[in-house]
Amino acid sequence: MVTINGREIELKSPVSVADYLEQNHYQTNRIAIELNGEILPKYQYSDTMLKDGDSMEIVSFVGGG
């Protein structure tokens, strides 16, 4: 189980952060990722695998005026 934005999710197979974001239709240019309390740099999204016990927060940037 991993926790994503406060919801527990069971992943059916190992998945990278980048693959999870793509599968769930996130635009990586408009988000920031916090994984286990640390900001995850965008260049690490493809190499970082989500594993049991991880906690990930996906923060979307919203423009306004």
matplotlib code that plots the C-alpha trace (Angstrom):
import matplotlib.pyplot as plt

x = [0.0, 1.1, -0.6, -1.2, -2.7, -4.0, -5.7, -4.3, -3.8, -2.7, -0.5, -1.0, 2.6, 5.8, 5.5, 7.7, 6.5, 6.6, 4.5, 2.0, 1.6, 1.1, -1.4, -3.4, -3.2, -1.1, 0.8, 4.3, 5.0, 2.2, 2.9, 5.4, 5.9, 6.6, 7.7, 8.0, 8.4, 11.0, 10.5, 11.3, 13.2, 11.5, 14.6, 14.1, 10.5, 11.4, 14.0, 12.0, 9.8, 6.9, 7.1, 5.0, 4.7, 5.5, 3.6, 3.3, 1.7, 1.0, 0.6, -0.9, 0.0, -3.0, -2.7, -5.0, -5.3]
y = [0.0, 3.5, 6.7, 9.3, 12.6, 11.1, 8.0, 4.5, 2.8, -0.7, -0.9, -3.9, -3.9, -1.8, 1.6, 4.6, 8.0, 9.1, 6.1, 6.7, 10.3, 9.4, 6.7, 9.1, 12.0, 14.5, 17.2, 17.1, 20.7, 21.8, 19.7, 19.2, 15.9, 15.3, 11.7, 10.7, 14.3, 15.3, 17.2, 14.9, 16.6, 16.1, 14.5, 11.6, 10.8, 8.1, 6.4, 6.5, 3.5, 3.7, 1.0, -0.3, 2.3, 5.3, 8.5, 10.8, 14.2, 15.6, 19.4, 21.1, 24.7, 26.8, 30.1, 33.0, 36.7]
z = [0.0, -0.7, 0.4, -2.4, -1.4, 1.8, 0.1, 0.5, -2.8, -3.6, -6.6, -8.8, -9.9, -9.3, -10.9, -11.2, -10.1, -13.8, -14.9, -12.0, -13.0, -16.7, -15.9, -13.9, -16.5, -14.5, -16.4, -15.0, -15.9, -13.5, -10.4, -7.6, -5.8, -2.2, -1.5, 2.1, 3.3, 0.7, -2.5, -5.4, -8.3, -11.7, -13.1, -10.6, -11.5, -14.0, -11.7, -8.5, -7.9, -5.5, -2.8, 0.0, 2.8, 0.6, 1.1, -1.9, -2.2, -5.6, -5.6, -8.7, -9.5, -10.5, -12.2, -11.6, -11.6]

ax = plt.figure().add_subplot(projection="3d")
ax.plot(x, y, z, "-o")
ax.set_aspect("equal")
plt.show()
